[in-house]
Amino acid sequence: MQRQNFRCVHRLRVRWAEVDMQKIVFNAHYLMYIDTAMSDYWRALALPYEASMQTLGGEMYVKKATLEYHASAKLDDTLEVGLRCARIGNSSSLFEAGIFSGDKLLVSGELVYVFADPSTQTSTPVPPALRAMLEGFEAGADMVEVRTGDWNALGRDAGRLRTAVFVREQGIAADVEADALDASARHAVLYNRLGQPVATGRLLQQAPGVGRIGRMAVDRSVRGAQWGRVLLNTLIDAARVRGDQQVQLHAQCSAQGFYQRAGFAVAGEPYQEAGIAHVLMARDF
């Protein structure tokens, strides 16, 4: 078992609460590390877990978990937890896990999940859609479809995401979040393999040769899996194809680092918009 065998890897740092008197990780915490990595696995599939399981008509239940200890992790170690779906049966799925410090394998594990009806907790066959997603992910397939278009085509799904993020999560007034610019904007929506929208944004024409990206929203349950970057790249590419020489955005200050990593630079002083600190950022082509 090697680190490079895993497409999904969760990185963490060992905390004080997880070690014993010898500052070695208490053995039960390794299962917690693997369970945390499983959340990243669903994010890597672009699956909001609760909503996706409702769509699939079941739940994933752990039937069996085994660990084999090869070496110990210590306080402040940075660990990488790899997770992969190794086999899918009729109603069960076998996941293999590896916990690494650098290239050194510390713990290996296997978890058997059973897909079951949550009302009776009796096993049912793994849905074909879930089987295809698990097999596709492990084979290196893309997990999202990117669609671009106008508000008539994408507004329903884009609006649902924006309401969830900006109105319900951030407390922005609904009449401030929605504006007349949606009608002239080019919109992008990312859909997972269940057809669920998981991210959205829009591109405006700020001025001749200058695009403006805005209303970037990612479903909170799949954040941290690079779907925001996929969405941003889609809008940047659309601006470039249109012939823009620059693209701007009004970033929430809490997301400034995200945009800087995508090549944007601060182009103004921070200001308040809808009660949230923003800053103008720009990227030249």
C-alpha positions in Angstrom: 0.0 0.0 0.0 1.5 3.3 -1.2 0.4 6.9 -0.9 0.2 7.4 -4.7 -2.4 4.6 -4.9 -5.1 6.9 -3.5 -6.9 9.5 -5.5 -8.6 10.9 -2.3 -6.2 12.0 0.4 -7.1 13.9 3.6 -4.4 15.8 5.4 -4.4 16.5 9.1 -2.1 17.3 12.0 -2.1 15.3 15.2 -3.7 17.3 18.1 -2.9 17.2 21.8 -6.3 15.6 22.6 -5.5 12.6 20.4 -2.3 11.4 22.1 -1.7 9.4 25.3 0.9 10.0 28.0 3.7 9.1 25.7 2.5 11.6 23.1 1.6 8.7 20.8 -1.8 8.7 19.0 -4.3 6.6 21.0 -5.3 3.7 18.8 -9.0 4.4 18.5 -8.3 7.8 16.9 -7.1 6.2 13.7 -10.7 5.2 13.0 -11.8 8.7 13.5 -9.1 9.9 11.0 -10.4 7.4 8.4 -14.0 8.5 9.1 -13.0 12.1 8.6 -11.3 11.2 5.3 -14.6 9.5 4.2 -16.3 13.0 4.3 -13.6 14.2 1.9 -14.3 11.2 -0.3 -17.9 12.2 -0.7 -16.8 15.8 -1.4 -14.4 14.5 -4.1 -17.4 12.9 -5.7 -19.2 16.3 -5.5 -21.9 14.6 -3.5 -23.6 16.6 -0.7 -24.0 13.5 1.4 -27.4 13.9 3.0 -29.2 15.2 -0.1 -27.5 12.6 -2.3 -28.5 9.7 -0.1 -32.1 10.9 -0.1 -31.9 10.9 -3.9 -30.4 7.4 -4.0 -33.0 6.1 -1.5 -30.8 4.7 1.2 -27.8 5.2 3.5 -24.3 3.8 3.8 -23.8 1.9 7.1 -20.5 0.5 8.4 -20.7 -3.2 8.7 -17.1 -4.0 9.6 -13.9 -2.0 10.3 -10.5 -3.5 10.8 -7.1 -1.8 11.4 -3.5 -3.0 11.2 -0.9 -1.0 13.0 2.6 -0.7 11.5 4.0 2.3 13.4 2.8 5.1 15.6 1.9 8.7 14.9 3.0 11.3 17.4 1.9 14.7 18.5 2.2 17.4 15.8 2.9 14.8 13.0 1.3 15.8 9.7 -0.6 12.8 8.4 -2.2 11.9 5.1 -5.1 9.6 5.1 -5.8 7.9 1.8 -9.1 6.3 1.0 -10.3 4.2 -2.0 -13.2 2.1 -3.0 -11.6 -1.3 -3.7 -14.6 -3.4 -4.5 -18.4 -3.1 -4.9 -20.6 -6.1 -4.3 -24.4 -6.4 -4.5 -25.2 -4.3 -1.4 -21.8 -3.8 0.1 -18.7 -1.7 -0.7 -15.1 -2.3 0.5 -13.0 0.7 1.2 -9.3 0.5 1.9 -7.5 3.2 3.9 -3.9 4.0 4.5 -2.6 6.5 7.0 0.9 7.9 6.1 3.5 10.1 7.6 5.4 11.1 4.5 5.9 7.9 2.5 5.8 5.7 5.6 2.6 3.6 6.1 1.6 3.8 9.8 -1.8 2.2 9.7 -3.8 0.3 7.1 -7.5 -0.4 7.3 -10.6 -1.9 5.7 -14.1 -0.7 6.1 -17.1 -2.6 4.7 -20.2 -0.3 4.1 -23.6 -1.7 3.3 -26.2 0.3 1.4 -29.5 0.0 3.3 -33.0 1.3 3.7 -32.7 3.8 6.6 -36.3 3.1 7.8 -35.7 -0.7 8.3 -31.8 -0.8 8.2 -32.1 -3.8 5.9 -29.6 -4.0 3.0 -30.6 -3.2 -0.5 -28.6 -3.3 -3.8 -26.1 -0.5 -4.4 -27.9 1.9 -6.8 -26.4 1.8 -10.3 -25.8 5.5 -10.2 -23.7 5.2 -7.0 -21.9 2.2 -8.4 -21.0 4.2 -11.5 -19.8 7.1 -9.5 -17.5 5.0 -7.3 -16.1 3.1 -10.2 -15.7 6.2 -12.3 -13.9 8.1 -9.5 -11.4 5.3 -8.9 -10.8 5.1 -12.7 -10.0 8.9 -12.8 -13.2 10.1 -14.4 -14.5 13.7 -13.9 -17.2 14.0 -11.3 -18.9 17.1 -12.4 -20.4 18.5 -15.6 -20.0 22.2 -16.2 -22.9 24.0 -18.0 -22.9 27.6 -19.1 -25.8 29.6 -20.4 -28.2 32.4 -19.7 -30.5 32.9 -16.7 -33.4 31.3 -18.5 -31.5 28.1 -18.9 -29.6 28.0 -15.5 -31.4 30.5 -13.3 -33.4 28.0 -11.3 -30.4 26.0 -10.2 -28.1 29.0 -9.8 -30.7 30.8 -7.8 -31.2 27.9 -5.4 -27.5 27.7 -4.7 -27.1 31.4 -4.2 -30.1 31.6 -1.9 -28.7 28.8 0.2 -25.2 30.4 0.5 -25.8 34.1 0.4 -29.3 34.5 2.0 -29.6 31.6 4.4 -25.9 31.0 5.3 -24.5 34.6 5.2 -27.7 36.5 6.0 -27.7 38.8 2.9 -31.2 40.1 2.1 -32.8 38.3 -0.8 -33.6 41.5 -2.6 -29.9 42.5 -2.4 -28.6 39.1 -3.6 -30.8 39.0 -6.7 -30.4 41.9 -9.2 -31.3 42.9 -12.8 -27.8 42.0 -14.0 -28.6 38.3 -14.0 -30.6 38.8 -17.2 -27.5 39.9 -19.2 -24.9 37.7 -17.4 -23.4 34.5 -18.6 -23.9 31.9 -15.9 -22.1 28.7 -15.0 -23.4 25.8 -12.9 -21.5 22.7 -11.9 -23.6 19.5 -11.7 -22.6 16.2 -10.0 -23.4 12.9 -11.5 -26.8 12.8 -9.9 -27.7 16.0 -11.7 -27.5 18.1 -8.5 -26.1 21.6 -8.8 -23.2 22.1 -6.5 -21.6 25.4 -7.6 -22.5 28.5 -9.5 -21.2 31.9 -10.6 -21.7 34.5 -13.3 -19.7 36.6 -15.7 -20.7 40.2 -16.6 -19.2 42.8 -19.0 -17.8 45.4 -16.7 -16.5 47.5 -19.5 -15.1 46.9 -23.1 -12.4 44.3 -22.7 -13.1 43.9 -18.9 -15.1 41.0 -17.5 -16.5 40.8 -14.0 -17.0 37.6 -12.1 -19.5 37.4 -9.3 -22.1 35.5 -7.3 -19.6 32.6 -6.7 -21.4 30.1 -4.6 -20.4 26.5 -3.7 -22.6 24.1 -1.7 -21.1 24.1 1.8 -21.0 20.3 2.1 -18.6 20.0 -0.9 -16.3 22.9 -0.2 -12.6 22.2 -0.1 -12.7 19.8 -3.0 -11.6 22.3 -5.7 -15.0 22.7 -7.1 -14.8 26.4 -6.6 -11.6 26.5 -8.6 -13.2 24.5 -11.4 -16.1 27.0 -11.5 -13.7 30.0 -11.4 -11.6 28.6 -14.2 -14.7 28.1 -16.3 -15.7 31.8 -15.9 -12.1 32.9 -16.5 -12.0 30.9 -19.7 -15.3 32.3 -20.9 -14.0 35.9 -20.4 -10.8 35.0 -22.3 -12.8 33.5 -25.2 -15.0 36.6 -25.3 -11.8 38.6 -25.9 -11.5 40.3 -22.5 -8.1 41.5 -21.5 -8.8 41.6 -17.8 -11.3 40.0 -15.4 -12.3 41.6 -12.1 -14.2 40.4 -9.1 -15.4 41.8 -5.8 -14.1 39.2 -3.4 -15.2 38.7 0.1 -12.1 39.3 2.2 -12.4 35.9 3.8 -11.9 34.4 0.3 -9.0 36.7 -0.8 -6.4 33.9 -0.5 -8.5 31.6 -2.8 -8.5 34.2 -5.6 -4.9 35.1 -5.1 -4.0 31.5 -5.7 -5.9 31.7 -9.0 -3.8 34.6 -10.1 -5.8 37.6 -9.0 -4.3 40.6 -7.3 -5.8 43.2 -5.0 -6.7 46.3 -6.9 -8.3 48.5 -4.2 -9.0 49.1 -0.6 -11.4 46.9 1.4 -15.0 48.1 1.7 -18.3 46.9 3.0 -21.0 45.5 0.9 -24.2 43.9 2.3 -22.5 44.1 5.7 -19.5 41.9 4.6 -15.9 43.1 3.9 -15.0 42.9 0.3 -12.0 43.9 -1.8 -11.6 44.6 -5.6 -9.3 42.0 -7.3 -8.2 41.7 -10.9 -6.3 39.4 -13.2 -4.9 40.4 -16.6 -4.7 38.1 -19.6 
